[in-house]
Amino acid sequence: MTERQQPVHTDRRRAESFGGSADAYNRHRPRYPQPLIDELISGGRPHALDVGSGTGIAAAQLVAAGAQVLAVEPDARMARITAGKGIDVEVATFEDWQPAGRTFDLVLFAQSFHWVEPTAALQKVLTVLVPGGRLALVWNRIEPTAPAQADLDAIYADFMDTAKRPSIGTEDTVTPIIEKSGYQVRHLRFAEQKHFSTQAYLDMVFTYSNHLTLDPAARGVLRSRLEETIGDDGVDTKNDALALICTPVA
């Protein structure tokens, strides 16, 4: 039971898998470290565009920090949750979304940049940033430390080609594309550690696209085997949260 590897943004089955689990996604996906949010609003209260906003997790954090946010999300079920948080949201892919003359101080891709064709998206961002505006690509990158990822990979090998998430190694693969598209890039990391109960950890990872796209029976078996391996002690994790802060080259 494996999945054929391909560039993530071309795998529409994975990209479109989240809507059916929108409520679980909103409950169980972690929020971003507050220092990361503080960096995004540094210098004022920006007018921000949150692209691929999902259920509005990052958007809500930005609003709470004082930003004005417009969200763009292709899945109506995810967008409905965002709207329920009082956030303006338009249902569209970024490729099809029409700015209609609107511009922004900040364009944010929170856990979503790997779902767009990068070069086209980066060029479109240039058309909506105000002078001095910034593009931010951010990811939570949560990995288990006890049990170790290698211990869980032995189970995952029976279900998927790799359990590696698209955000791992992002700075090495994406940065050259960003720079070639006319931006300067700063790399910022925000480390945190968190303990999850066994069920809380499994609830989180089963909102990942490579889990959601498994056959339901296989998904159930995978969860049972992971739960047995983890046991009652839960999971210690590290989050090497990443922010790529990108400014257009004048």
Salt bridges, closest charged atoms under 4 A:
GLU3 OE2 - ARG14 NH1 3.91
GLU16 OE2 - ARG12 NE 3.79
GLU39 OE2 - ARG134 NH1 3.09
GLU39 OE2 - ARG186 NH2 2.97
ASP75 OD2 - ARG77 NH2 2.93
GLU90 OE2 - ARG102 NH1 2.64
ASP158 OD2 - ARG225 NH1 2.97
GLU171 OE1 - ARG141 NH1 2.79
GLU171 OE2 - ARG189 NH2 2.27
ASP203 OD2 - HIS28 NE2 3.86
ASP203 OD1 - ARG223 NH2 2.83
ASP236 OD1 - HIS195 ND1 2.70
ASP240 OD2 - ARG141 NH2 2.77
ASP240 OD2 - ARG189 NH1 3.68
